């Protein structure tokens, strides 16, 4: 009797699972196949970048971008709070 063992590579972040096309593990620190962001980081062009870096704050746009990969332009520099 044959038994098939099924694993969910994404649940284990690909540890121990080889990608047959590229001959490396599915997800490693060198090859991260995590989510692709829809837009660039809102901090790249923000005039408050230095202040946020110094004070350890983040705006609503950055929190949304970090979670979903996208943000609304109106959320840049809005609802600043200390990063968790």
Buried (B, 14 or more C-beta within 10 A) or exposed (E): EEEEEEEEBEEEBBEEBEBEEEEEBBBEEEEEBEEEEEEEBBBEEBEBEEEBEEEEBBBBBBBBBBEEBEBEEEBBBEEBEEEE
